[in-house]
Amino acid sequence: MKRTEIERIERELKRVEKREKKAQLRDPGDVTPGAYIERLFSLYRYDVNEIFNTQTDEDILEVLEELKENLPEKKQMDVLRKSIKRTGVKQRDRAYEELVSLMSG
């Protein structure tokens, strides 16, 4: 083997080790804002105009409770806005207000 090939293989091995080390350090209970956005988006039932189940779905309420425990308030509001925006509904403000009232209530 040429020296350049050996060095390339060594670099690739270091990358793999680094990824594995990061994966081990990451706490499985540590949920990122992106994961919350995805979870909320998957729970919404909506059409072009509005999200229907923000007030009645228990799964959404559970996710909101987890969100309150695991993220600071600014990130919580960002997660709500981005998950609603992802649906593409026209009445975003109404859905946002309903979710915020659930979190505070």
N, C-alpha and C positions, 0 to 999 in steps of 0.2 A: 504494500500500500504506500501511496505517496504521503508525504508529510501533511499536505493540505487536506487530504481525505481524512487522515487521523484527527486533525484539528477540528474538522467539520463534525465528525462523529462525537468528539469530546464536547463541543459546544451544544450539540443536540442533547446529549446526556445531561448536561448541566441544566438545560431548559426544562427537561422532563423532571429532574429532581426538584427544581425550584417550584414547578407547578404542584408537585405532590406535597411539598412542604407547606405551601400556601393553603392547599386543601385541608391538610391536617390542622393547621392553625385556626382555620375558620370554624367558628362555633356553629354546629348544625341548627341550634335554636335561634341564631342571629339572622333575622330576616331583613333584607334590604328594602328600601322604598320601592324599587322596581318590582320586587316580588309581590308586595302589597298591591301595587297598581294592577298587576296581572291578575291577582286573586279577585280583587273587587270587580274588575272588568268582566271576568268570567262569570260572576254571579248576577250581574245586571240583566234584567229583561227589559228591552226597549224597542221602540220603533223610530221613525225619523224625527218625531217631535219630542218624546219624553221617555224617561226611565220609569217603569211602572212599580217596581218592587222595592224601592228604597225604604219605605216605612214598614213593610210587612215581612220581609225576609229575615229569618233568624240567623242564617249563615252570614249575611251582611253585617248584622249586629255583632256577631262573634268576631269577625275580622276587624271591625271598628274598635272593639274592646282590646284586642291584641295590639292594634295600631297605637292606641293611647298608652299602653304599657311600654312599648318598645321604641317608640320614636319621639323626638321632641315636637312641640306643637307646630312649629313652622313646617317641618317635614310632613306632619300629618295633613295639613291643609294642602300642601303640594301634591300629596298622594291622591287626595280626594279630587282636586281639580284635574289632574292628569288622567285619572281613571275615567272621569266623566267626559273629558274632552275626547278620549279615545273612542267613545261610543258614537260621536258625531251627531248627537241629538241637538235640537234647536233650543230647548228649554234647559240649558246648562245651569243657569243661576238657580232655578227652582230646585233642581236635584241637589246642587251643592248646599243650599240652605237646609234642605231636609236632612241631609247626612250630617251637617254640622249640628243641627238641633238634636239628632240622635246621640251624637258623641257627647254633647254637653248635658244631656238630660238623663 
